[in-house]
Amino acid sequence: FLYQDVYYRYGFALDAERIHREWLYSAPEESESLLYERWFEKASYQYKLSENLLIAKDFANDGTLPANTLLLAILAKFTDSPPRRVMEWMENAFNVIPNPDENFYKWDTYGKLDEEDYRADILNFLKVADVGIENVFVESLTATYLTDGIPEKLRDKLTQMITPGAKQVVFQHSIFEDNGAVAGTENWGQNHESAGTQKLFALSGPLIETLKKGEVLVIDELDAKLHPMMMRFIIGLFHSQEQNPHDAQLIFATHDTQLLSPRFFRRDQIWFTEKTPYGSTELYSLADFDLDDKADFSSDYFQGRYNAVPFIGDLRLFYKGVGHGKK
């Protein structure tokens, strides 16, 4: 990753008992240099250390570093050191959205609507995505809004449930005459929008902040509820030097095999996960395969060339047990 004009490569391998290996490299220029490497061998830890990290030699010599503690966590306590900058990047620039449900992260976007610069960017994002939204704003949640169309006997109960000071996000749409002329506008609550539009709006805050700050955003099942064209729109933002001048990065999990194409990604940007017979997961890159320049990634994937496909058993065995039971 890139942080403050320096490339870093950091990683570790561990199990439930100990850190088995840990490494940190930096590349302020073109060539990469070792900062430290630590590995467990023959009942003790071995170290390779840069002259710039002399403080780490104390841990290497006396063996006081616990087996389940990363060396990075200790070295990062010293200011203005490469490990400290790596930790700063992890704390401030690495954002993870582990839950594909937009209710998990929409509150971040709600908060940004109170900032005029972000609100303008969010609105422009939605307009460019062409979801028919002309404006978006926050207003007080009123009993009238909640009880509109609700039977009268339920209105009092609903009114009592409204939290004082509660607010709602409102989307403004144009309404049209039969001849296509704009007749005015109508405001909708978020629940009146499609599931895809709701997710796109919820994503807008984290996406825009990531692009503005040059951060890394990790999202699970990004394509859930989104039209394939919306996926291409989001990917295009990160590929555009104009829209992404700070080299922000998007990492996401998807089942959309149409994205398995050199039109969207380089081979080293495409990674597969495969579940082993032991329940663990292996991660590997498309760049690990020797492929022809004209290879059809999507077709090859379904043919099992890259593995990482689920094994589906014989469906006839399933059908034999369905609908044939006797009462």
Protein Blocks (a to p, Z undefined) as FASTA:
>chain_A
ZZehiacdddddddfkbcfbdcddddfblbdcdfbdcddeehiacddddfklmmlmmmmm
nopacfkbcfklmmmmpghifklmmmmmmmmmmccdfbfblklmmmmmmmmmmpmklmmm
mmmmmmmnonopabdcdddddfklmmgopafklmmmmmmmpcghiacdddddddddfkop
afbdcdddfklpcfklmmmmmmmmmmmmmmmnopacddehklgopafklmmmmmmmmmpm
klmmnopacddddfbfklmcfklpcfklpccddddfkopacdddfklpccdfklcfklmm
mnomngoiacdddfklmmmmgokacZZ
